[in-house]
Amino acid sequence: MTKVGKIIELWRYPVSSLRGERLEEAALDAHGIVGDRRWGLFDVEAGKVAAPEKEKRWRVAPEMQSRLVDDTVEVLAGDGVWRAVGTPEAASAATDVLGFPVEFRRYEDPFPKGETAASAPRYDRAHLHVLTTASLARLASLAPADVQVDVRRFRANMVIETEPELEGFIEKEWLKRSLAIGSARTVVVEPCERCSFVALAQGGLPFAPPVLHTIARHGDGGFGIQVNVTTPGALRVGDEVVLA
């Protein structure tokens, strides 16, 4: 067992493609952080989920924000007012932002039968997306000097501040190994493949294609790691991360 670092950031994204919320602690169940990426934003007429990395008409979606309050997911859509997803008011506000009719729909899994469902989750590769400060520093050193490598571009659930001796894209050396994080246990599944979403303007960050170009040249298949939960538990900022 080797300590590789500690949690310095936790993030939840209740609605896919929207900005999420930074947390001090989170419950981890068999599907990931409770409430993470459980809803999607859909084109009413076409029935397709938002795809900012593919279609220009969706590119303002990451300027909206989502959060979980008790058991209710709320969205902020440009006018400073939080609205509960699934309501006509939330759909109308998002429609005003995007300029065409949209609505929020709950994904099928892992919700019980009988609740409103729409389709399979937009991303379903693994339960958690994890980054390290070592990999962020390495990417920043490889990118052009005027490019802002900001953790928010990568929409990770967790950022690990790695031990000082760990450098480079270190988490790729953890593939297929176990990580003890707080009271939870996980297994590293694969590198996190990247698309043009990381280059999009969002939350005050400018449009920056060189971020993706640098990952494509130096990332060797991705940036960050996908992690599955083997034992649910509680996560808190400051918890140690131990490699088994």
N, C-alpha and C positions, 0 to 999 in steps of 0.2 A: 504494500500500500504506500503510495507516494502522494504527498500534498502537491498539487499543481497550481493552486491559487485560491482565490475567494471570490464570491459574487460581489460585484460592485453595481450592477444594474439588473433590474427585472422589468420586463415589459409584457403587456397584454394588448392584443388587437381584437377587440370584440367583433368588429366588422372587417372582413377582408378588403384590402386596398385602401382603407381609410387609415389615418394616423391613429395610434393607440394611446395608452396611458402608462406612465412609469410608476412602478410599485415599490414599496418597501418590503412587502412580504406577499406571498402567494401560495395558495393551495395547489398541489400537484396531484391530479387523479390519473386514472389509467389512460387518459387521452391527452394529457398535457396540462398546462395551466388552466384552471377552471375558468370558463368563459372566453377562452381565446379562440378567435376565428370561427365563431359559431353562427355568424350571420354573413350574408353577402348582399351586395347592391346589384340589382338586376334591371336591365332594359325591359320595360313593360311590354313593348310590342314584339321584340325579338325573343324575349325570354332568356337572354344571355347575360352571364355574370360580368361585372366590370373587369376590364383588362387594360389598365393604363399602359402596360408595357407593350401592347400590340396596336391599340387604336388611339389616335389623337383625341377623339371626342371624350375619352375617359380620363385624360391627363390631369384634370383638375380634381379628380376624386381624392387623391392623397392630401389635398388641402383641407378636406373635411376631417373631423376627428370623432372617435368613438370612445366610450367608457362604460364600465359596468358599475351601477349603483344598486347595492343590495342584489336583487335578482333581475333588475331591469337594465337593458342595454340602451344607452342614449347616444345621440349624435349631435354634433355641432356643425352647422352647415352654412357658416359665413355671416350670420347676423347676430352672433353672441348669445343665441338661445339654444339650450339643450332640449331635445325632444326625444321621446321614447320611440325606438324603432318598431315597425309594425303598425304605426299609426298613420292616418292620412296626412297629418301635419308634418311628420318627418319626411314622408315621401315627397310632399309638395316642396319643402325646403331644399331637398337634394335635387329635385327637378329644376328648381330655379338656378341652382349652381351649375348644373350640367347643360341645361338648355334643351333637354328632351325627357320624356316621361320615364321615371325610374321608381323603383320601390325596394324596400328591404325585405329579404326573405330569410327565414331560418334554414340552415342546412339540416339534412336528414340525421346524420350521425354526429354525436352519440346520444341524441335525444330520444326519449321513450316514445313508443307508439301512441298515436292519438294527438300529439302536438303538431302544430303547423310545420310542414316540411317543404323544401323546395327541390334540392338536388344535392349531389355529392359535394363535399367541401372543395373549394377552389384549390387549396393545397392540401395534399394528403400523403406526403412522403414520409413523415415521421411526426412524433409528438411535440418535439421542441427544436428550436433553432438556437444554436449557441455560437458565440464569438469569444475570442480572447483579445486582451490588450496587446499581446505579442504579435498576433496576425494583423491587427489594425495598424500597429506601428510599422510593420514590414510593408504593408500595402502603401502607407503614406510615404515611405522612403522610396518606393518604386514609381509612384505617380508623379506627374508634373508638379512643380513646386507651387503653382497657383491653384491646384485642385484641392478642394476641401474634402478629406476623407473623414466623414462624420458617421458615427455609429447609427444614427437615425436612418441613414440611407438603406441599411441592411435588414431592418425590421426583425432583429433578433429578439428572442424571449429572454435571453440571459447573456450578460457580458461577464467574463471571468478575468479578473486581474491576475495575471500569471506571475509565478515566482520569478525573481530577477534573472535567474540563470536560463530561463526558457525564452527562446528567441525564434523569430520567423513564424511560418505557418505551422506552429507546433501542434495544433489540435489534429492535424492530419495523421500524426503518429499515434493517435488514440483510437483509430478505427478498430471496431469489433471489441474494444475493451470496455470495462465498466467504470462508471463514475459514481461515487457516493457524494451527493450534494445535499447538505442539510440532513434531514431525516429520510430523504428519498434515495432510491437507487435507479440508475439508468444504464443504458448501453449505447455506445456510439455506433451509428448505422452506416453513414456515408458522408462524403463532403456535400456541402450545399451548393447546388448548381445555381448560377446567376443569370438573370435576364436584364433587360434594359430598365427595369423598375429602379435599380440602384442609381441610375443616372438622372432620374426625373427630378424636377423642382418640387420640393415638398417641405412644409413647415419652416419656411425661411431659407432653405438651402437652394442654391441655383442649379439649373440644368447643367450636368457635368458628364458628358459621354466618356471622357478619359478614365473615369472610375471603372466602368465596365471594360474598356479597352485594356487597362492595366491588369485586371483580373484575368482576362482572356489570355494575355501574354505570359503571365507569371503564376496564375493560380493553380495550374495543373489539375483542372477539373472542377474547380469551385472555390468558394471562400466561406469559411466557417464550417460547422458540422451539423448534421441532423442526428437527433438523439431520441431514443425511445425510452419510455418509462417502464421499469420492471417492478418497482415497489413505490407506490404513491407516498407522499409525505408533504411536509411543509418546507417552503423555501423562504429565506430572509436575506436581505442584503447584509453582507459580512460573513455568511456561512462559508466554511471551508469546502473546497472541492478536492476530492481524493481519487486518484487513479488506481484501479486495481488490475 
